[in-house]
Amino acid sequence: MHTDLALLAAVVTFALMFLRVPVFASILGGSALYFALNPAIPPYIVAQRVISGVESIPLLAIAFFIFAGIIFNYSGVTRRIMDFCEVMVGRMPGGLAQVSILLSTVMGGLCGSNLADAAMEAKMLVPEMERRGIPKAFGTVIVATSAIITPLIPPGIAMIIYGSVTNTSIGKLFIAGIGPGLLLCFLMMIMVWFISKRRGYMPLYDRKRTPQEFLRAFKKAFWALILPVVIIGGIRIGVFTPTEAGAIAIVYALFLALMYREMGLNQFFQSIRETVVTTSSIMLIIASASTFAWILTRERVPQEIASWILTNIPSKHLFLLAVNIFLLIVGMIMEGNAAIVILAPLLAPIAAKYGIDDIHFGMIFIFNLAIGCLTPPVGTLMFVSCGVTKCKTKDFIIEAIPFYGLLLFELFLITVFPAFTTGIVNLLWR
């Protein structure tokens, strides 16, 4: 065993991350150093581990759902859904801020990518929020925080990766995410309501929408709104797998694009290009992280950690508290997808030994790392949203403080009360 080399690889990896080296290159650099300094392992093994890390059929669903979500953006589906959200919550204090929260909840069932959702809403909604008297920093925080809902509402990409590396049912993870996603939507809308009332952020309109206006907006968004129902229903009754559901989502998105006639050939090729770029960036992280995970497994690091935890932490409640603290810290310094590939296979078996439901633990794991997307120094959602709106990071963090508290409150709820994550799953899988 060469545990010291594994530790050196970890140190090099985090050092490169702090030097702003891309995540996949940082992880691959640390892993390559381990192989270079270990004469017992042929150097070509590193290439084999990189390739085998992405040789997984369930991971195809990532590319499928990303492609479908991008088509929705180009084909006018997103605009129709936003119009529907305006009718639903436009009269609430905060106006467009409330629309952004509901839009993220609905779009979570269509694209599955929180970064894509945040970038789209930051571009579409924040400038309009400013024109209506909502400060740029507050609007940017709303967009970034509400984008956390996207990986929770099925079909979240994080669920696909977690299910793939831990052999957990992706279909059940999809359904388990509905509870935390809707809960976060509800809590955020309440907080925005109180903040908007105190600061005087006005609704989009004062008069009550007529039933005819509501029905008109619903009809325009109907075909997009039923897609999550089709995906969840099809997976539950066994018509298709989560991977096949991604392919069906593409066919459905292309059908809507033809029906609405708003996406030209140039936009279709642009959507392919964006899909390739986005999917490649995710797959590079998964490939490099799986290589590092293989190093940890070979050096028996998971077994040593499991033995120490089971010896020193007497109850599952203390274990979950320790895991939450650990993952919150990890989420602040490490990209979420990489953390899932490296840490989920390590922690999930330990959770099972404490008798913790695998679906419940999976959602706790994913929610922790989702919070990390909003916190410095990595904070991918924070930097993407601020990059689009040109909001200063300092202003963002100050405005985000109450929302950090809200996220920690929901983390407490879903940790202590498993019904928030497993309630619907148990109802459908009796």
C-alpha positions as CSV (number, residue, x, y, z in Angstrom):
1,M,0.0,0.0,0.0
2,H,1.1,3.6,-0.7
3,T,-1.3,5.6,1.4
4,D,1.2,8.4,1.6
5,L,1.1,8.7,-2.3
6,A,-2.7,8.9,-2.2
7,L,-2.4,11.7,0.4
8,L,0.1,13.5,-1.8
9,A,-2.2,13.2,-4.8
10,A,-5.0,14.7,-2.7
11,V,-2.8,17.6,-1.6
12,V,-1.7,18.3,-5.1
13,T,-5.3,18.2,-6.4
14,F,-6.6,20.8,-3.9
15,A,-3.5,23.0,-4.4
16,L,-4.2,23.1,-8.1
17,M,-7.8,23.9,-7.5
18,F,-6.9,26.9,-5.3
19,L,-4.6,28.0,-8.1
20,R,-7.7,28.2,-10.3
21,V,-6.6,25.2,-12.5
22,P,-9.8,23.7,-14.1
23,V,-11.3,21.0,-11.8
24,F,-10.8,18.1,-14.2
25,A,-7.1,19.0,-14.8
26,S,-6.6,19.5,-11.0
27,I,-7.9,16.0,-10.2
28,L,-6.2,14.4,-13.1
29,G,-2.9,16.1,-12.2
30,G,-3.0,14.7,-8.7
31,S,-4.0,11.3,-10.0
32,A,-1.2,11.3,-12.6
33,L,1.3,12.1,-9.9
34,Y,0.2,9.0,-7.9
35,F,0.7,6.8,-10.9
36,A,4.1,8.4,-11.8
37,L,5.5,7.8,-8.3
38,N,4.1,4.3,-7.9
39,P,6.4,1.9,-9.8
40,A,4.1,-1.1,-9.1
41,I,1.4,0.3,-11.5
42,P,1.9,0.5,-15.2
43,P,1.5,4.2,-16.4
44,Y,-1.1,3.2,-19.0
45,I,-3.5,2.3,-16.2
46,V,-4.3,6.0,-15.8
47,A,-5.7,6.2,-19.3
48,Q,-7.7,3.1,-18.8
49,R,-9.2,4.5,-15.6
50,V,-10.1,7.8,-17.3
51,I,-11.9,6.0,-20.1
52,S,-13.7,3.4,-17.9
53,G,-14.9,6.2,-15.7
54,V,-17.4,7.3,-18.3
55,E,-18.2,3.9,-19.8
56,S,-21.6,3.8,-18.2
57,I,-25.0,3.6,-19.9
58,P,-26.9,5.6,-17.2
59,L,-24.5,8.5,-17.9
60,L,-25.9,8.9,-21.4
61,A,-28.9,10.4,-19.7
62,I,-26.8,13.5,-18.9
63,A,-26.2,14.4,-22.5
64,F,-29.8,13.5,-23.4
65,F,-31.4,15.8,-20.8
66,I,-29.0,18.6,-21.4
67,F,-29.8,18.5,-25.2
68,A,-33.5,18.5,-24.5
69,G,-33.2,21.4,-22.1
70,I,-31.3,23.5,-24.6
71,I,-33.9,22.8,-27.3
72,F,-36.6,24.0,-24.9
73,N,-34.7,27.3,-24.6
74,Y,-34.4,27.8,-28.3
75,S,-37.9,26.6,-29.3
76,G,-39.8,29.1,-27.2
77,V,-40.9,26.6,-24.5
78,T,-39.0,28.5,-21.7
79,R,-40.8,31.7,-22.6
80,R,-44.2,30.1,-22.6
81,I,-43.5,28.6,-19.2
82,M,-42.3,32.0,-17.9
83,D,-45.6,33.6,-19.1
84,F,-47.4,30.9,-17.2
85,C,-45.4,31.5,-14.0
86,E,-46.1,35.2,-14.3
87,V,-49.8,34.5,-14.3
88,M,-49.4,32.2,-11.3
89,V,-47.3,34.4,-9.0
90,G,-47.1,37.9,-10.6
91,R,-49.3,39.5,-8.0
92,M,-47.1,38.5,-5.1
93,P,-44.7,41.1,-3.7
94,G,-41.4,40.8,-5.5
95,G,-43.0,40.1,-8.8
96,L,-40.3,38.8,-11.1
97,A,-38.3,37.4,-8.2
98,Q,-41.2,35.1,-7.4
99,V,-41.5,34.3,-11.1
100,S,-37.8,33.3,-11.1
101,I,-38.3,30.9,-8.2
102,L,-41.3,29.2,-9.8
103,L,-39.6,29.1,-13.2
104,S,-36.6,27.3,-11.8
105,T,-38.9,24.7,-10.2
106,V,-40.7,24.0,-13.5
107,M,-37.5,24.1,-15.6
108,G,-35.9,21.6,-13.2
109,G,-38.3,19.1,-14.7
110,L,-37.1,20.0,-18.2
111,C,-33.4,20.6,-18.4
112,G,-31.8,19.2,-15.2
113,S,-28.8,21.5,-15.3
114,N,-28.6,24.2,-12.6
115,L,-25.9,26.2,-14.4
116,A,-27.9,26.4,-17.6
117,D,-31.0,27.4,-15.6
118,A,-29.1,30.1,-13.7
119,A,-27.4,31.5,-16.9
120,M,-30.7,31.6,-18.7
121,E,-32.7,33.3,-16.0
122,A,-29.9,35.8,-15.2
123,K,-29.9,36.9,-18.8
124,M,-33.7,37.0,-19.1
125,L,-35.0,38.2,-15.7
126,V,-32.4,40.2,-13.8
127,P,-32.2,43.2,-16.2
128,E,-36.0,43.4,-16.1
129,M,-35.9,43.1,-12.3
130,E,-33.6,46.1,-12.2
131,R,-36.0,48.1,-14.4
132,R,-38.8,47.3,-11.9
133,G,-36.8,48.5,-8.8
134,I,-35.2,45.3,-7.6
135,P,-31.4,45.7,-7.0
136,K,-29.1,43.7,-9.2
137,A,-27.5,41.9,-6.3
138,F,-30.9,40.7,-4.9
139,G,-32.1,39.6,-8.3
140,T,-28.8,37.7,-8.9
141,V,-29.1,36.0,-5.6
142,I,-32.7,34.9,-6.3
143,V,-31.7,33.5,-9.7
144,A,-28.7,31.6,-8.3
145,T,-30.4,30.3,-5.2
146,S,-33.6,29.2,-7.1
147,A,-31.3,27.3,-9.5
148,I,-30.5,25.0,-6.6
149,I,-34.0,23.6,-7.1
150,T,-33.1,22.4,-10.6
151,P,-30.8,19.4,-9.5
152,L,-33.5,18.4,-7.0
153,I,-36.5,18.3,-9.3
154,P,-36.3,15.3,-11.7
155,P,-34.4,14.8,-14.0
156,G,-31.5,16.3,-12.1
157,I,-28.0,15.5,-13.4
158,A,-26.6,15.1,-9.9
159,M,-29.1,12.3,-9.3
160,I,-28.0,10.5,-12.5
161,I,-24.3,10.7,-11.4
162,Y,-25.1,9.7,-7.8
163,G,-27.2,6.7,-8.9
164,S,-24.5,5.6,-11.3
165,V,-21.6,5.5,-8.9
166,T,-23.5,4.1,-5.9
167,N,-25.8,1.6,-7.7
168,T,-28.9,3.5,-6.3
169,S,-32.1,3.5,-8.3
170,I,-32.0,6.7,-10.4
171,G,-35.8,6.4,-10.9
172,K,-36.4,6.5,-7.1
173,L,-33.9,9.4,-6.7
174,F,-35.9,11.3,-9.3
175,I,-39.1,10.9,-7.4
176,A,-37.3,11.6,-4.0
177,G,-36.2,15.0,-5.3
178,I,-39.7,16.3,-5.7
179,G,-40.2,16.8,-2.0
180,P,-37.0,18.8,-1.3
181,G,-37.5,20.7,-4.5
182,L,-41.0,21.8,-3.8
183,L,-40.1,22.6,-0.2
184,L,-37.3,24.9,-1.3
185,C,-39.6,26.6,-3.8
186,F,-42.2,27.2,-1.0
187,L,-39.7,28.4,1.6
188,M,-38.0,30.8,-0.9
189,M,-41.3,32.3,-2.0
190,I,-42.2,33.0,1.6
191,M,-38.8,34.6,2.3
192,V,-38.9,36.7,-0.9
193,W,-42.5,37.8,0.1
194,F,-41.3,39.1,3.5
195,I,-38.2,40.8,2.1
196,S,-40.2,42.4,-0.7
197,K,-42.9,43.7,1.6
198,R,-40.2,45.3,3.9
199,R,-38.2,46.8,1.0
200,G,-41.2,47.8,-1.2
201,Y,-40.5,45.5,-4.2
202,M,-43.7,45.7,-6.1
203,P,-45.7,42.9,-7.9
204,L,-45.7,42.7,-11.6
205,Y,-49.3,43.9,-11.7
206,D,-52.0,44.9,-9.2
207,R,-55.2,43.6,-10.7
208,K,-56.3,40.0,-10.4
209,R,-55.8,37.8,-13.4
210,T,-58.9,36.6,-15.1
211,P,-59.7,32.9,-15.5
212,Q,-59.4,33.4,-19.3
213,E,-55.9,34.8,-18.9
214,F,-54.9,31.9,-16.7
215,L,-56.3,29.4,-19.1
216,R,-54.6,31.0,-22.1
217,A,-51.2,30.9,-20.4
218,F,-51.8,27.3,-19.2
219,K,-52.7,26.1,-22.7
220,K,-49.5,27.6,-24.1
221,A,-47.3,25.9,-21.5
222,F,-49.3,22.7,-21.2
223,W,-47.2,20.5,-23.5
224,A,-44.0,21.4,-21.7
225,L,-45.6,21.1,-18.3
226,I,-46.6,17.4,-18.8
227,L,-43.1,16.2,-19.7
228,P,-42.0,15.6,-16.1
229,V,-45.2,13.7,-15.5
230,V,-44.4,11.6,-18.6
231,I,-40.9,10.9,-17.4
232,I,-41.8,10.0,-13.8
233,G,-44.8,8.0,-14.9
234,G,-42.9,6.1,-17.6
235,I,-40.1,5.2,-15.2
236,R,-42.4,4.1,-12.4
237,I,-44.5,1.8,-14.5
238,G,-41.5,0.4,-16.3
239,V,-42.1,1.6,-19.8
240,F,-38.5,3.0,-20.0
241,T,-35.4,3.5,-18.0
242,P,-34.1,6.9,-16.9
243,T,-31.6,6.8,-19.7
244,E,-34.3,6.0,-22.2
245,A,-36.4,8.8,-20.7
246,G,-33.6,11.2,-21.7
247,A,-33.9,10.1,-25.3
248,I,-37.7,10.4,-25.1
249,A,-37.2,14.0,-23.8
250,I,-35.2,14.9,-26.9
251,V,-37.8,13.5,-29.2
252,Y,-40.5,15.4,-27.2
253,A,-38.5,18.6,-27.3
254,L,-38.0,18.3,-31.1
255,F,-41.7,17.7,-31.5
256,L,-42.5,20.9,-29.6
257,A,-39.9,22.8,-31.6
258,L,-41.6,21.7,-34.8
259,M,-45.0,22.6,-33.4
260,Y,-44.1,26.1,-32.2
261,R,-41.9,26.8,-35.3
262,E,-39.6,29.1,-33.5
263,M,-36.3,27.2,-33.8
264,G,-34.5,27.5,-37.1
265,L,-31.8,25.2,-38.5
266,N,-29.0,27.5,-37.2
267,Q,-30.4,27.4,-33.7
268,F,-30.6,23.6,-33.9
269,F,-26.9,23.3,-34.8
270,Q,-26.1,25.8,-32.0
271,S,-28.0,23.7,-29.5
272,I,-25.9,20.7,-30.6
273,R,-22.7,22.6,-30.1
274,E,-23.8,23.8,-26.6
275,T,-24.8,20.2,-25.7
276,V,-21.4,18.9,-26.7
277,V,-19.5,21.6,-24.8
278,T,-21.6,21.3,-21.6
279,T,-21.7,17.5,-21.6
280,S,-17.9,17.3,-22.3
281,S,-17.1,19.5,-19.4
282,I,-19.2,17.3,-17.1
283,M,-17.8,14.1,-18.5
284,L,-14.2,15.3,-18.1
285,I,-14.8,15.9,-14.4
286,I,-16.5,12.5,-14.0
287,A,-13.6,10.7,-15.8
288,S,-10.9,12.4,-13.8
289,A,-12.8,12.0,-10.5
290,S,-13.4,8.3,-11.1
291,T,-9.7,7.9,-11.5
292,F,-9.0,9.5,-8.2
293,A,-11.8,7.4,-6.6
294,W,-10.0,4.3,-7.9
295,I,-6.8,5.4,-6.2
296,L,-8.6,5.8,-2.9
297,T,-10.2,2.3,-3.3
298,R,-6.9,0.7,-4.1
299,E,-5.3,2.2,-1.1
300,R,-8.2,1.0,1.1
301,V,-9.0,4.5,2.2
302,P,-12.8,3.9,2.2
303,Q,-12.4,0.9,4.4
304,E,-10.1,2.7,6.9
305,I,-12.5,5.7,7.1
306,A,-15.5,3.4,7.5
307,S,-13.8,1.5,10.3
308,W,-12.9,4.7,12.1
309,I,-16.4,6.2,11.8
310,L,-18.2,3.1,12.9
311,T,-15.9,2.9,15.9
312,N,-16.0,6.5,17.0
313,I,-19.5,7.7,16.0
314,P,-22.1,5.7,18.0
315,S,-25.4,6.8,16.3
316,K,-26.7,7.5,12.9
317,H,-27.9,11.0,13.9
318,L,-24.3,12.0,14.9
319,F,-23.1,10.4,11.6
320,L,-25.5,12.5,9.6
321,L,-24.5,15.6,11.5
322,A,-20.8,14.9,10.7
323,V,-21.6,14.1,7.1
324,N,-23.5,17.4,6.7
325,I,-20.7,19.5,8.2
326,F,-18.1,17.6,6.1
327,L,-20.1,17.9,2.8
328,L,-20.8,21.6,3.4
329,I,-17.1,22.2,3.7
330,V,-16.3,20.0,0.6
331,G,-19.0,21.8,-1.4
332,M,-17.2,25.1,-0.7
333,I,-13.9,24.0,-2.1
334,M,-14.8,21.2,-4.7
335,E,-17.0,21.0,-7.7
336,G,-20.2,19.0,-7.0
337,N,-20.0,16.4,-9.7
338,A,-16.4,15.5,-8.8
339,A,-17.3,15.3,-5.1
340,I,-20.2,12.9,-5.9
341,V,-17.9,10.5,-7.9
342,I,-15.2,10.5,-5.3
343,L,-17.1,10.6,-2.0
344,A,-20.5,9.0,-2.7
345,P,-19.1,5.5,-3.1
346,L,-17.2,6.0,0.1
347,L,-20.0,7.4,2.3
348,A,-23.0,5.6,1.0
349,P,-22.0,2.1,2.3
350,I,-21.2,3.5,5.7
351,A,-24.7,5.1,5.8
352,A,-26.2,1.8,5.0
353,K,-24.4,0.2,8.0
354,Y,-26.1,2.7,10.2
355,G,-29.5,1.7,8.7
356,I,-30.0,4.9,6.8
357,D,-32.2,4.6,3.8
358,D,-30.1,4.8,0.6
359,I,-32.6,7.2,-1.1
360,H,-32.8,9.5,1.9
361,F,-29.0,9.6,2.2
362,G,-28.6,10.3,-1.5
363,M,-30.8,13.3,-1.3
364,I,-29.0,14.6,1.8
365,F,-25.7,14.2,-0.1
366,I,-27.0,16.0,-3.2
367,F,-28.6,18.8,-1.3
368,N,-25.4,19.5,0.7
369,L,-23.4,19.8,-2.5
370,A,-26.1,22.0,-4.1
371,I,-25.6,24.5,-1.3
372,G,-21.9,24.4,-2.1
373,C,-22.7,25.7,-5.6
374,L,-23.7,29.0,-3.9
375,T,-20.8,29.4,-1.5
376,P,-17.3,30.8,-2.1
377,P,-14.6,30.1,-3.0
378,V,-15.8,27.6,-5.8
379,G,-19.5,28.6,-5.9
380,T,-20.2,27.8,-9.5
381,L,-23.8,29.1,-9.4
382,M,-22.6,32.3,-7.8
383,F,-19.9,32.9,-10.3
384,V,-22.1,32.0,-13.4
385,S,-24.9,34.3,-12.2
386,C,-22.6,37.2,-11.3
387,G,-20.7,36.7,-14.6
388,V,-23.9,37.2,-16.6
389,T,-25.4,40.1,-14.5
390,K,-22.0,41.8,-13.8
391,C,-22.9,41.7,-10.0
392,K,-20.0,42.1,-7.6
393,T,-19.3,39.0,-5.6
394,K,-19.1,40.9,-2.3
395,D,-22.6,42.4,-2.9
396,F,-23.9,38.9,-3.8
397,I,-22.6,37.3,-0.6
398,I,-24.2,40.1,1.6
399,E,-27.6,39.7,-0.1
400,A,-27.3,35.9,0.1
401,I,-26.8,35.7,3.9
402,P,-30.6,35.1,4.7
403,F,-30.8,32.5,1.9
404,Y,-27.8,30.6,3.3
405,G,-29.8,30.4,6.6
406,L,-32.9,29.2,4.7
407,L,-30.9,26.5,2.9
408,L,-29.4,25.2,6.2
409,F,-32.9,25.1,7.7
410,E,-34.1,22.9,4.8
411,L,-31.1,20.7,5.1
412,F,-32.0,20.2,8.8
413,L,-35.6,19.3,7.8
414,I,-34.7,16.8,5.2
415,T,-32.0,15.2,7.4
416,V,-34.3,14.9,10.5
417,F,-37.5,14.0,8.7
418,P,-36.9,11.4,6.0
419,A,-40.5,11.7,4.8
420,F,-39.5,14.8,2.9
421,T,-37.3,12.6,0.6
422,T,-38.8,9.1,0.9
423,G,-42.5,9.9,1.4
424,I,-43.5,10.0,-2.3
425,V,-41.1,7.1,-3.1
426,N,-42.7,4.9,-0.5
427,L,-46.1,5.9,-1.7
428,L,-45.4,4.9,-5.3
429,W,-43.2,1.8,-4.5
430,R,-45.4,0.0,-2.0
